[in-house]
Amino acid sequence: MNIMIAEDSVLLREGLTRLLEEDGCTVTAAVGDGEDLLRAVARNRPRVCVVDVRLPPTFTDEGIRTALVLRRQWPEVAVLVLSQYVEERYAVDLIAGRARGVGYLLKDRVSDVADFREALHRIAAGGTVLDPEVVAQLLLRSRRRDPLASLTRRESEVLALMAQGRSNTAIADALVVTERAVEKHVTGIFGKFGLAPAEDDHRRVLAVLRFLDSAAGARGEQPARPAGARASGGHGDV
């Protein structure tokens, strides 16, 4: 398998080259920055490129930008990005649009030769490899971004009825619970949404707007506004 490497650390670059060649791969280029890698790929297409996230000159995101150029200009070339730490934004950028033939691993995984070898062969065959730590961070971010994820089942039911414009009394009747219980759930919703009491903001309307935004986002639609929604005023707030 023909492989190219972009890694600014000479020690790691040589170590990767030796590891890959001992595994029967052919390393046709081992360079220290993204520009050199792009020039090498333009001359001779490899099967896989192994790219460090942080490359010269600024050591910020040059590696990931190089990987994105590779995927755009030479989609047949598989790309394995190596990172010292989990940087979820880079992982999202890398797999957005087309997740075939791409991998994102922490550098610590390289020490496990069998796993590293398997990752290379998997992306070379068109598969996707994500470090378990990256997956955990992406799942955590997904949960953080969904305002409904932290609600209990009953709180979700109360919020859905709030979105229909029902008062606490009407919600209590619909769920066959006491109005006091509804008030407790509404207070819990406000707390989980971070909606502290304020003179200018009606927490009930803001909570409903978040519910509608989340529901619309799940469907890929523009969020709707509840009937009669305003920035302040209304009834049934606690």
Disulfide bonds with the S-S distance in Angstrom:
none
